Amino acid sequence: MQGTMTKLELETFYKSLSGRGELPLEPTDRYYVPIFGHDPEKDPIDRLRLKISLSESQSVNLLTGFRGNGKSTQLRRLKAQLEKDGCHVMLVDMADYVLMTKPTEISDFVLSLMVALALEGEKSGYGSISESYWARFVAFLKNSKVEVEGLELDYSMNDFGATLGLQLKTEPTLKQRLQFALRGHITGLMRDARAFVTNLVSTIRKQTGDPHKKVVLLVDSVEQIRGVGSEAQQVHDSVVNLFSGHGANLQFDLLHIVYTVPPFLIPLAPKAGQNLGGHAIVSWPNVHVRDRSGVADQHGLGVMREIIQRRYQNWGSVFSEAQLNRLATSSGGDVRDYFRLIRECLISLMLGTERDVPASDSTLDAVESQLRSELLPIAADDGRWLARIQKNKDASLNNTDDLPRLARFLDSNLIMNYLNGEPWYDIHPLLASEVDKYAVRDDTHATP
């Protein structure tokens, strides 16, 4: 039914998809929509919860997914579930402690992790333990005669950790100097880190009166480590080496840890999982708006509509159900792109003189074309690789030298990850016609 909407109504709809609407949600938030319903057999977070529940002394799990697809929200849901199970859970955001665009080594990564854990411990009332760790760390540097230009050791202990964390995040030269200086001292660094973790867990258990209480650390945003420009290969190699070569140093006695990791590690999942306690990488997928054959997934489309319904109940005055399904499908189930498409439609309506609703199909055509143009152009070599992904529904990765290119595909949303029964890939729906041009000429035996 044709009608009009006021600018204020359209602005209200627009703002519901911006700002707070894009932040990680608590599971109790009115905006939160469970994309798997309440089916624990399909829900990756329920799988993680069970793995931690069945683990006794310690465990490590890896969670991956695309930027902006809700992993941080799901970690908050996992935190609430584990706390309900009686666990003491700490959630840290490594984006606050790590310089994400530079190569990382086990030394600076563990230091950043200890900074995050120590500061989280202070929030929970265990500041004296954190100060004790920093005192030991400074003593370790002095006794080992490790000198790092730019690293001040005369801060008071209650300021040292926060200052070091800020420097590791913002000062690339200091990060490099620390890496170089600590390469021959990893054993001592890990000894002190392990002692700190054991002391913290033991104190939590003592103060809670539960000698078997599980202490869990959820480590968010590690998947945001990515290289740019000439350093891309080096950064991606460093992440692969961190999780595939230093598994023993990412595990701590008495502590259960969940690390978020980049999606480009999925092809290396068996190796990474074996080195970190044997657990496979758990994927948090995009919403399933289609199956592997491209047929619409009605449950997933219903979830996408419900996401909008929670934010603006009168959406039906702006879009027909078919139009909202179309935008959901065009987004590939990526909520971030879904919101962008809808917001651009609302901008077009606000700029119109009549503000006629529902939106015209030509308006949808225009915003889809705009998003498609942001994904283009596609280089010929990339097009051939994307055509293989479109055909095979996997990463079609021949060797790890191509990980930076695969990471670029993932970061640019050129390809997407789904989980209908098992993980699989596909290209962004708006690129189908463009990638089809390369499928005819593709040599399936060629390297990407």
Order of alpha helices (4+ residues) and beta strands (2+ residues): beta-alpha-alpha-beta-alpha-beta-alpha-alpha-alpha-alpha-alpha-beta-alpha-beta-alpha-beta-alpha-alpha-alpha-beta-alpha-alpha-alpha-beta-beta-alpha
